[in-house]
Amino acid sequence: MNERAVLRRLKDGDTGALSEIIAFYTPYLFTVACNIMDPPLAREDVEEAVSDAFVRLWTHRDAVTPGKLKPWLAAVCRNLAKDMLRQAHLHEPLEDDFLEIAVPDDMEESVLRAELTELAREAMETLGEPDSEIFKRHYFLYQKTDEIAAVLDMNAATVRTRLRRGRERLRDYFSERGYRCADLRF
């Protein structure tokens, strides 16, 4: 598919160009959405996120630049999938759930949760690169270790090892600050 030509036709309102894009990118977007939504949500919800991504492409066709179509579609689909998960109330907001911390049920819970979430973000940044990137991809983008390995040009076993060692370092980080490892789930 010649992306530049297809986008030019799309911007001119050619629905045939949209059909070509849909045929070409549906399997890719389906994988993106499944990595986030499946199994908590039904297959129909995954299909809806993919379809909505193409609707957004049509309504925002002037915003997409040649060479950026695939990442643009992936970002839109990923955001739609995350929104659907949030609306289903199956998880905490995704920005805050990379590290779930058990806190007591009292009036100070929300303040404590906010402090601990910020501490978790700081702890993750101390991992440095590429470990920080691996954690973001695994816990925020729900990418599997094989996918992360391919993107970062690493061995999948290396990615798994870095995740395990990173979790150990994060436990140490929290322990040094007075939090029990039993309170941390990741």
Residue frames as a rotation matrix with the C-alpha (Angstrom) as fourth column:
MET 1
0.586 0.811 0.000 0.00
0.811 -0.586 0.000 0.00
0.000 0.000 -1.000 0.00
ASN 2
-0.459 -0.664 0.591 1.36
0.639 -0.708 -0.299 3.41
0.617 0.240 0.749 -0.97
GLU 3
-0.158 0.420 -0.894 0.57
0.947 -0.191 -0.257 5.34
-0.279 -0.887 -0.368 2.21
ARG 4
-0.768 -0.199 -0.609 1.17
0.120 -0.978 0.168 8.79
-0.630 0.055 0.775 0.75
ALA 5
-0.891 0.443 -0.101 -1.20
-0.181 -0.140 0.973 8.18
0.417 0.885 0.205 -2.17
VAL 6
-0.293 0.809 -0.509 -3.87
0.747 0.526 0.407 6.57
0.597 -0.261 -0.759 -0.01
LEU 7
-0.302 0.148 -0.942 -3.75
0.789 -0.516 -0.334 9.43
-0.535 -0.844 0.039 2.50
ARG 8
-0.946 -0.024 -0.325 -4.02
-0.149 -0.856 0.496 11.97
-0.290 0.517 0.805 -0.31
ARG 9
-0.631 0.758 -0.167 -7.14
0.066 0.266 0.962 10.19
0.773 0.596 -0.218 -1.58
LEU 10
-0.228 0.525 -0.820 -8.48
0.948 0.310 -0.066 9.91
0.220 -0.793 -0.569 1.96
LYS 11
-0.619 -0.085 -0.781 -8.07
0.428 -0.870 -0.244 13.65
-0.659 -0.485 0.575 2.53
ASP 12
-0.918 0.321 -0.232 -10.01
-0.375 -0.517 0.770 14.22
0.127 0.794 0.595 -0.69
GLY 13
-0.207 0.901 0.382 -12.91
-0.862 0.017 -0.506 12.26
-0.463 -0.434 0.773 0.82
ASP 14
-0.142 0.082 -0.986 -12.39
-0.741 0.652 0.161 9.01
0.656 0.754 -0.032 -1.10
THR 15
0.470 0.402 0.786 -14.12
-0.843 0.470 0.263 6.25
-0.263 -0.786 0.559 0.88
GLY 16
0.895 -0.221 -0.388 -12.27
-0.029 0.839 -0.544 3.67
0.446 0.498 0.744 -1.23
ALA 17
-0.112 -0.973 0.203 -9.02
-0.316 -0.158 -0.936 4.86
0.942 -0.169 -0.289 0.38
LEU 18
-0.102 0.155 0.983 -10.57
-0.995 -0.025 -0.100 4.31
0.010 -0.988 0.156 3.79
SER 19
0.884 0.464 0.054 -11.57
-0.461 0.885 -0.063 0.79
-0.077 0.031 0.997 2.75
GLU 20
0.480 -0.794 -0.375 -7.97
0.007 0.430 -0.903 0.06
0.877 0.430 0.212 1.71
ILE 21
-0.392 -0.629 0.671 -6.66
-0.652 -0.325 -0.685 1.30
0.649 -0.706 -0.283 5.04
ILE 22
0.301 0.598 0.743 -9.25
-0.935 0.339 0.106 -0.74
-0.189 -0.726 0.661 6.93
ALA 23
0.946 0.064 -0.316 -8.34
-0.176 0.924 -0.339 -3.90
0.270 0.377 0.886 5.01
PHE 24
0.192 -0.974 -0.124 -4.63
-0.005 0.125 -0.992 -3.33
0.981 0.191 0.019 5.57
TYR 25
-0.599 -0.570 0.562 -4.60
-0.441 -0.351 -0.826 -2.27
0.668 -0.743 -0.041 9.26
THR 26
0.456 0.856 0.245 -7.53
-0.698 0.173 0.695 -4.17
0.552 -0.488 0.676 10.83
PRO 27
0.615 -0.226 -0.755 -5.42
0.411 0.909 0.062 -7.18
0.673 -0.349 0.652 11.95
TYR 28
-0.488 -0.869 0.076 -2.81
0.438 -0.319 -0.840 -4.87
0.755 -0.377 0.537 13.48
LEU 29
-0.486 0.363 0.795 -5.35
-0.650 -0.758 -0.051 -2.75
0.584 -0.542 0.604 15.38
PHE 30
0.636 0.711 -0.300 -7.19
-0.355 0.615 0.705 -5.85
0.685 -0.342 0.643 16.50
THR 31
0.165 -0.681 -0.713 -3.95
0.688 0.598 -0.412 -7.06
0.707 -0.423 0.567 18.11
VAL 32
-0.740 -0.423 0.523 -3.40
0.008 -0.783 -0.622 -3.67
0.672 -0.456 0.583 19.75
ALA 33
-0.052 0.827 0.560 -6.92
-0.819 -0.356 0.450 -3.65
0.572 -0.435 0.696 21.21
CYS 34
0.672 0.300 -0.677 -6.78
0.002 0.913 0.407 -7.32
0.740 -0.275 0.614 22.28
ASN 35
-0.298 -0.876 -0.380 -3.56
0.527 0.181 -0.830 -6.73
0.796 -0.448 0.408 24.20
ILE 36
-0.858 0.015 0.513 -5.40
-0.348 -0.752 -0.560 -4.18
0.377 -0.659 0.650 26.31
MET 37
-0.210 0.939 0.273 -8.99
-0.965 -0.243 0.096 -5.42
0.156 -0.244 0.957 26.45
ASP 38
0.547 0.443 -0.710 -8.92
-0.441 0.874 0.205 -9.20
0.711 0.201 0.674 26.15
PRO 39
-0.680 0.688 -0.253 -9.98
0.527 0.699 0.484 -11.13
0.510 0.196 -0.837 28.25
PRO 40
-0.818 0.425 -0.387 -11.77
0.263 -0.323 -0.909 -8.64
-0.512 -0.845 0.152 30.56
LEU 41
-0.158 0.785 -0.599 -14.02
-0.642 -0.542 -0.542 -7.35
-0.750 0.299 0.590 27.76
ALA 42
0.430 0.465 0.774 -15.87
0.229 0.773 -0.591 -9.24
-0.873 0.431 0.226 25.06
ARG 43
-0.461 -0.588 0.664 -14.63
0.748 0.145 0.648 -9.68
-0.478 0.796 0.373 21.50
GLU 44
0.349 0.685 0.640 -17.38
0.896 -0.444 -0.014 -7.31
0.275 0.578 -0.768 20.35
ASP 45
0.868 -0.083 -0.489 -15.84
0.194 -0.851 0.489 -4.56
-0.457 -0.519 -0.723 22.49
VAL 46
-0.188 -0.981 0.052 -12.47
0.310 -0.009 0.951 -5.14
-0.932 0.194 0.305 20.85
GLU 47
-0.336 0.143 0.931 -14.10
0.941 0.082 0.327 -4.93
-0.029 0.986 -0.162 17.43
GLU 48
0.747 0.664 0.041 -15.86
0.662 -0.748 0.054 -1.72
0.066 -0.013 -0.998 18.47
ALA 49
0.474 -0.656 -0.588 -12.57
0.093 -0.626 0.774 -0.11
-0.876 -0.421 -0.236 19.51
VAL 50
-0.542 -0.684 0.488 -11.01
0.535 0.167 0.828 -1.03
-0.648 0.710 0.275 16.16
SER 51
0.005 0.644 0.765 -14.02
0.977 -0.165 0.132 0.27
0.211 0.747 -0.630 14.23
ASP 52
0.854 0.333 -0.400 -14.05
0.453 -0.854 0.257 3.49
-0.256 -0.401 -0.880 16.24
ALA 53
-0.039 -0.946 -0.321 -10.37
0.275 -0.319 0.907 4.01
-0.961 -0.053 0.272 15.44
PHE 54
-0.638 -0.156 0.754 -11.20
0.758 0.042 0.651 3.96
-0.133 0.987 0.091 11.72
VAL 55
0.498 0.838 0.225 -14.12
0.838 -0.531 0.123 6.35
0.222 0.127 -0.967 12.29
ARG 56
0.625 -0.345 -0.700 -11.73
0.259 -0.754 0.604 8.72
-0.736 -0.559 -0.382 14.03
LEU 57
-0.506 -0.818 0.274 -9.36
0.515 -0.032 0.856 8.41
-0.692 0.574 0.438 11.10
TRP 58
-0.207 0.509 0.835 -12.14
0.937 -0.141 0.319 9.45
0.280 0.849 -0.448 8.74
THR 59
0.789 0.612 -0.057 -13.23
0.597 -0.742 0.305 12.40
0.144 -0.275 -0.951 10.88
HIS 60
0.676 -0.629 -0.383 -9.62
-0.183 -0.647 0.740 13.53
-0.714 -0.430 -0.553 11.51
ARG 61
0.670 -0.378 0.639 -8.14
0.701 0.606 -0.377 12.55
-0.245 0.700 0.671 8.14
ASP 62
0.749 -0.399 0.528 -6.48
0.048 -0.763 -0.644 15.94
0.660 0.508 -0.553 7.71
ALA 63
0.738 -0.439 0.512 -4.47
-0.662 -0.327 0.674 15.43
-0.128 -0.837 -0.532 10.92
VAL 64
0.647 -0.480 0.592 -2.56
0.238 0.865 0.441 12.36
-0.724 -0.145 0.674 9.71
THR 65
0.373 -0.624 -0.687 0.74
-0.852 -0.524 0.013 12.91
-0.368 0.580 -0.727 7.95
PRO 66
0.763 -0.137 -0.632 2.35
-0.339 0.748 -0.571 10.43
0.551 0.649 0.524 5.55
GLY 67
-0.256 -0.885 -0.390 4.62
-0.106 0.427 -0.898 7.98
0.961 -0.188 -0.203 7.33
LYS 68
-0.883 -0.045 0.468 2.68
-0.455 -0.165 -0.875 8.37
0.117 -0.985 0.125 10.58
LEU 69
-0.042 0.966 -0.254 -0.52
-0.750 0.137 0.647 6.49
0.660 0.217 0.719 9.77
LYS 70
0.057 0.040 -0.998 0.32
0.265 0.963 0.054 3.25
0.963 -0.267 0.044 11.60
PRO 71
-0.792 -0.359 -0.493 1.43
0.547 -0.061 -0.835 4.89
0.270 -0.931 0.245 14.88
TRP 72
-0.777 0.579 0.245 -1.50
-0.601 -0.799 -0.015 7.34
0.187 -0.159 0.969 14.70
LEU 73
0.127 0.854 -0.505 -4.01
-0.525 0.490 0.696 4.51
0.841 0.177 0.510 14.32
ALA 74
-0.183 -0.265 -0.947 -2.31
0.536 0.780 -0.322 2.48
0.824 -0.567 -0.001 17.07
ALA 75
-0.978 -0.206 -0.044 -2.41
0.155 -0.565 -0.811 5.41
0.142 -0.799 0.584 19.51
VAL 76
-0.449 0.885 0.124 -6.07
-0.829 -0.464 0.313 6.13
0.335 0.038 0.942 18.77
CYS 77
0.221 0.533 -0.817 -7.03
-0.218 0.843 0.491 2.45
0.951 0.070 0.303 19.11
ARG 78
-0.503 -0.496 -0.708 -5.02
0.582 0.411 -0.702 2.06
0.639 -0.765 0.082 22.32
ASN 79
-0.969 0.154 0.192 -6.68
-0.240 -0.765 -0.598 5.13
0.055 -0.625 0.779 23.86
LEU 80
-0.110 0.980 -0.166 -10.14
-0.822 0.005 0.569 3.94
0.559 0.199 0.805 22.84
ALA 81
0.078 0.079 -0.994 -9.45
0.200 0.975 0.093 0.51
0.977 -0.206 0.060 24.37
LYS 82
-0.820 -0.427 -0.381 -8.25
0.462 -0.100 -0.881 2.07
0.339 -0.899 0.279 27.62
ASP 83
-0.738 0.618 0.270 -11.32
-0.655 -0.752 -0.069 4.32
0.160 -0.228 0.960 27.72
MET 84
0.143 0.821 -0.553 -13.58
-0.524 0.537 0.661 1.32
0.840 0.195 0.507 27.28
LEU 85
-0.254 -0.303 -0.919 -11.84
0.569 0.722 -0.395 -0.47
0.783 -0.622 -0.011 30.14
ARG 86
-0.993 -0.114 0.044 -12.25
0.041 -0.649 -0.760 2.57
0.115 -0.752 0.649 32.36
GLN 87
-0.412 0.909 0.063 -15.94
-0.842 -0.407 0.354 2.85
0.348 0.093 0.933 31.47
ALA 88
0.169 0.447 -0.878 -16.42
-0.097 0.894 0.437 -0.83
0.981 0.012 0.195 32.32
HIS 89
0.372 -0.093 0.924 -15.02
-0.881 -0.348 0.319 -0.11
0.292 -0.933 -0.212 35.81
LEU 90
0.881 -0.107 -0.461 -13.03
0.127 0.992 0.013 -3.33
0.456 -0.070 0.887 35.73
HIS 91
0.015 -0.955 -0.297 -9.76
0.929 0.123 -0.348 -1.71
0.369 -0.271 0.889 36.77
GLU 92
0.234 -0.142 -0.962 -8.42
0.502 -0.830 0.244 1.32
-0.833 -0.540 -0.123 38.51
PRO 93
0.904 -0.007 -0.427 -7.61
-0.330 -0.646 -0.688 4.14
-0.271 0.763 -0.587 36.07
LEU 94
0.831 -0.548 0.094 -4.83
0.519 0.706 -0.481 2.78
0.197 0.449 0.872 33.90
GLU 95
0.338 -0.752 0.566 -2.48
-0.197 -0.645 -0.738 5.66
0.920 0.138 -0.366 34.61
ASP 96
0.068 -0.257 0.964 -2.47
-0.964 -0.267 -0.003 4.68
0.258 -0.929 -0.266 38.28
ASP 97
0.815 0.433 0.384 -2.71
-0.546 0.796 0.260 0.91
-0.193 -0.422 0.886 38.20
PHE 98
0.324 -0.750 -0.576 0.80
-0.451 0.413 -0.791 -0.10
0.832 0.516 -0.205 37.15
LEU 99
-0.771 -0.521 -0.366 1.45
0.117 0.449 -0.886 -0.76
0.626 -0.726 -0.285 40.81
GLU 100
0.368 0.923 0.110 -1.47
-0.072 -0.090 0.993 -1.58
0.927 -0.374 0.033 43.06
ILE 101
-0.778 -0.620 0.102 -0.84
-0.092 -0.049 -0.995 -0.78
0.622 -0.783 -0.019 46.68
ALA 102
0.072 0.809 -0.584 -3.05
0.689 0.383 0.616 -2.11
0.721 -0.446 -0.530 49.45
VAL 103
-0.804 -0.257 0.536 -4.02
-0.149 -0.786 -0.600 0.70
0.576 -0.562 0.594 51.81
PRO 104
-0.787 0.527 -0.322 -6.32
0.549 0.357 -0.756 0.71
-0.283 -0.771 -0.570 54.84
ASP 105
-0.174 0.829 0.532 -9.96
0.676 -0.292 0.676 1.80
0.716 0.477 -0.509 54.43
ASP 106
-0.013 0.225 -0.974 -10.14
0.855 -0.503 -0.128 5.15
-0.519 -0.834 -0.186 56.20
MET 107
0.837 0.465 -0.290 -10.49
0.300 -0.832 -0.467 8.85
-0.458 0.304 -0.836 55.42
GLU 108
0.264 -0.826 -0.497 -6.82
-0.550 -0.552 0.626 9.25
-0.792 0.109 -0.600 54.54
GLU 109
0.211 -0.174 0.962 -6.91
0.460 0.886 0.059 6.53
-0.863 0.430 0.267 51.89
SER 110
0.855 0.160 0.493 -7.15
0.518 -0.262 -0.814 8.82
-0.001 0.952 -0.307 48.87
VAL 111
0.773 -0.633 0.032 -4.27
-0.634 -0.771 0.059 11.02
-0.013 -0.066 -0.998 50.04
LEU 112
0.127 -0.738 0.663 -2.13
-0.429 0.561 0.708 7.99
-0.894 -0.375 -0.245 50.83
ARG 113
0.462 0.107 0.880 -2.94
0.612 0.679 -0.404 6.40
-0.641 0.726 0.248 47.48
ALA 114
0.982 -0.099 0.163 -1.92
0.052 -0.684 -0.727 9.58
0.183 0.723 -0.666 45.63
GLU 115
0.476 -0.855 0.207 1.37
-0.826 -0.353 0.439 9.74
-0.303 -0.380 -0.874 47.55
LEU 116
0.061 -0.445 0.893 2.11
-0.093 0.889 0.449 6.08
-0.994 -0.111 0.013 46.91
THR 117
0.758 0.243 0.606 1.25
0.558 0.240 -0.794 6.38
-0.338 0.940 0.046 43.23
GLU 118
0.874 -0.486 0.015 3.68
-0.431 -0.789 -0.438 9.27
0.225 0.376 -0.899 42.87
LEU 119
0.185 -0.818 0.544 6.30
-0.752 0.239 0.615 7.29
-0.633 -0.523 -0.571 44.79
ALA 120
0.366 0.010 0.931 5.72
0.343 0.928 -0.145 4.36
-0.865 0.372 0.336 42.40
ARG 121
0.965 -0.016 0.262 6.30
0.242 -0.336 -0.910 6.61
0.103 0.942 -0.320 39.40
GLU 122
0.573 -0.805 0.155 9.51
-0.819 -0.567 0.084 7.94
0.021 -0.175 -0.984 40.93
ALA 123
0.166 -0.494 0.854 10.64
-0.394 0.760 0.517 4.41
-0.904 -0.422 -0.068 41.73
MET 124
0.684 0.147 0.715 10.04
0.509 0.607 -0.611 3.28
-0.523 0.781 0.340 38.18
GLU 125
0.935 -0.345 0.084 12.09
-0.181 -0.666 -0.723 6.18
0.306 0.661 -0.685 36.80
THR 126
0.384 -0.837 0.389 15.05
-0.811 -0.103 0.576 5.14
-0.442 -0.537 -0.718 38.99
LEU 127
0.613 -0.115 0.782 15.28
0.214 0.976 -0.025 1.94
-0.760 0.183 0.623 36.98
GLY 128
-0.292 -0.725 -0.624 16.87
-0.469 -0.460 0.754 3.82
-0.834 0.513 -0.206 34.09
GLU 129
0.583 0.441 -0.683 16.73
-0.799 0.159 -0.579 2.84
-0.146 0.884 0.445 30.44
PRO 130
-0.688 0.681 -0.252 15.84
-0.357 -0.015 0.934 0.42
0.632 0.732 0.254 29.00
ASP 131
-0.832 0.340 -0.438 14.23
0.537 0.688 -0.488 -0.99
0.135 -0.641 -0.755 32.18
SER 132
-0.621 0.622 -0.477 11.94
-0.099 -0.666 -0.740 2.00
-0.778 -0.412 0.475 32.63
GLU 133
-0.444 0.414 -0.795 10.75
-0.896 -0.211 0.391 1.63
-0.006 0.886 0.464 29.03
ILE 134
-0.778 0.130 -0.614 10.22
-0.010 0.976 0.220 -2.10
0.628 0.177 -0.758 29.51
PHE 135
-0.791 0.491 -0.365 8.09
0.494 0.160 -0.855 -1.45
-0.361 -0.856 -0.369 32.62
LYS 136
-0.486 0.627 -0.609 6.01
-0.541 -0.763 -0.354 1.21
-0.686 0.158 0.710 30.85
ARG 137
-0.495 0.278 -0.823 5.36
-0.776 0.286 0.563 -1.05
0.392 0.917 0.075 27.89
HIS 138
-0.790 0.145 -0.595 4.54
0.234 0.969 -0.074 -4.07
0.566 -0.198 -0.800 30.08
TYR 139
-0.650 0.498 -0.575 2.41
0.697 0.088 -0.711 -2.41
-0.303 -0.863 -0.405 32.78
PHE 140
-0.406 0.513 -0.756 0.90
-0.244 -0.858 -0.451 0.57
-0.880 0.001 0.474 30.94
LEU 141
-0.264 0.246 -0.933 0.60
-0.959 -0.165 0.229 -0.66
-0.098 0.955 0.280 27.36
TYR 142
0.419 0.454 0.786 0.04
-0.530 0.825 -0.195 -4.31
-0.737 -0.336 0.586 28.31
GLN 143
0.416 -0.356 -0.837 2.57
-0.814 0.266 -0.517 -5.50
0.406 0.896 -0.179 25.79
LYS 144
0.990 -0.111 0.081 3.85
0.073 0.925 0.372 -9.05
-0.117 -0.363 0.925 26.08
THR 145
0.372 -0.926 -0.064 7.52
-0.132 -0.121 0.984 -9.70
-0.919 -0.358 -0.167 26.60
ASP 146
-0.089 -0.388 0.917 7.95
0.836 0.472 0.281 -10.96
-0.542 0.792 0.282 23.03
GLU 147
0.664 0.404 0.629 6.50
0.693 -0.648 -0.316 -7.72
0.280 0.646 -0.710 21.66
ILE 148
0.912 -0.372 -0.174 8.69
-0.204 -0.778 0.594 -5.59
-0.356 -0.507 -0.785 23.91
ALA 149
0.115 -0.914 0.389 11.73
0.267 0.406 0.874 -7.59
-0.957 0.003 0.291 22.87
ALA 150
0.115 -0.025 0.993 10.97
0.986 0.127 -0.111 -7.01
-0.123 0.992 0.039 19.20
VAL 151
0.888 0.296 0.352 10.45
0.351 -0.931 -0.102 -3.27
0.297 0.214 -0.930 19.63
LEU 152
0.800 -0.594 0.089 13.56
-0.502 -0.581 0.640 -2.79
-0.329 -0.556 -0.763 21.76
ASP 153
0.520 -0.591 -0.617 15.64
-0.479 0.397 -0.783 -5.26
0.708 0.702 -0.076 19.73
MET 154
-0.328 -0.543 0.773 16.29
-0.943 0.238 -0.233 -7.53
-0.058 -0.805 -0.590 22.71
ASN 155
-0.763 0.086 -0.641 15.95
0.003 0.992 0.129 -11.19
0.646 0.096 -0.757 23.53
ALA 156
0.260 0.953 0.156 12.57
-0.287 -0.078 0.955 -12.03
0.922 -0.293 0.254 25.16
ALA 157
0.426 -0.178 -0.887 14.39
0.758 0.605 0.243 -13.82
0.493 -0.776 0.392 28.00
THR 158
-0.704 -0.710 0.021 16.35
0.617 -0.627 -0.476 -10.62
0.351 -0.322 0.879 28.65
VAL 159
-0.405 0.649 0.644 13.13
-0.369 -0.760 0.534 -8.64
0.837 -0.021 0.547 28.88
ARG 160
0.616 0.656 -0.436 11.68
0.097 0.487 0.868 -11.14
0.782 -0.577 0.236 31.39
THR 161
0.004 -0.714 -0.700 14.89
0.941 0.240 -0.239 -11.01
0.339 -0.658 0.673 33.43
ARG 162
-0.834 -0.318 0.450 14.85
0.224 -0.942 -0.251 -7.20
0.503 -0.108 0.857 33.44
LEU 163
0.078 0.932 0.355 11.21
-0.373 -0.302 0.877 -7.22
0.924 -0.201 0.324 34.58
ARG 164
0.623 0.131 -0.771 12.00
0.527 0.658 0.538 -9.64
0.578 -0.742 0.341 37.42
ARG 165
-0.360 -0.846 -0.395 15.07
0.907 -0.218 -0.361 -7.69
0.219 -0.488 0.845 38.55
GLY 166
-0.670 0.180 0.720 13.19
-0.043 -0.978 0.204 -4.41
0.741 0.105 0.663 38.21
ARG 167
0.473 0.880 -0.032 10.39
-0.084 0.081 0.993 -5.70
0.877 -0.467 0.113 40.45
GLU 168
0.349 -0.442 -0.826 13.01
0.891 0.430 0.146 -6.69
0.291 -0.787 0.544 43.02
ARG 169
-0.727 -0.666 0.168 14.58
0.603 -0.736 -0.307 -3.23
0.328 -0.122 0.937 42.84
LEU 170
-0.281 0.710 0.645 11.16
-0.266 -0.704 0.659 -1.60
0.922 0.014 0.387 43.23
ARG 171
0.658 0.476 -0.584 10.40
0.378 0.462 0.802 -3.75
0.652 -0.748 0.124 46.28
ASP 172
-0.145 -0.809 -0.570 13.73
0.982 -0.047 -0.184 -2.64
0.122 -0.586 0.801 47.77
TYR 173
-0.725 -0.086 0.683 12.93
0.206 -0.974 0.096 0.99
0.657 0.211 0.724 46.91
PHE 174
0.230 0.908 0.350 9.63
-0.276 -0.284 0.918 0.77
0.933 -0.308 0.185 48.78
SER 175
0.573 -0.068 -0.817 11.10
0.680 0.595 0.428 -1.20
0.457 -0.800 0.388 51.68
GLU 176
-0.526 -0.847 -0.081 13.75
0.787 -0.448 -0.424 1.48
0.323 -0.287 0.902 52.18
ARG 177
-0.714 0.337 0.614 10.90
-0.266 -0.941 0.208 3.98
0.648 -0.014 0.761 52.52
GLY 178
-0.833 0.264 0.486 9.05
-0.480 0.090 -0.872 1.94
-0.274 -0.960 0.052 55.12
TYR 179
0.219 0.927 -0.306 6.52
-0.976 0.201 -0.087 0.07
-0.019 0.317 0.948 53.00
ARG 180
-0.140 -0.206 0.968 6.14
-0.389 0.911 0.138 -3.65
-0.910 -0.358 -0.208 53.50
CYS 181
-0.891 -0.241 -0.385 6.57
-0.446 0.309 0.840 -5.91
-0.084 0.920 -0.383 50.49
ALA 182
-0.693 0.699 0.174 3.29
0.643 0.709 -0.290 -7.62
-0.326 -0.089 -0.941 51.42
ASP 183
0.071 0.732 -0.678 1.53
0.172 -0.678 -0.715 -4.31
-0.983 -0.066 -0.174 50.61
LEU 184
-0.252 -0.271 -0.929 2.92
-0.797 -0.486 0.358 -4.32
-0.549 0.831 -0.093 47.08
ARG 185
0.239 0.352 0.905 1.41
0.265 0.873 -0.410 -6.37
-0.934 0.338 0.115 44.28
PHE 186
0.544 -0.065 -0.836 3.17
-0.771 -0.431 -0.468 -6.39
-0.330 0.900 -0.285 40.95
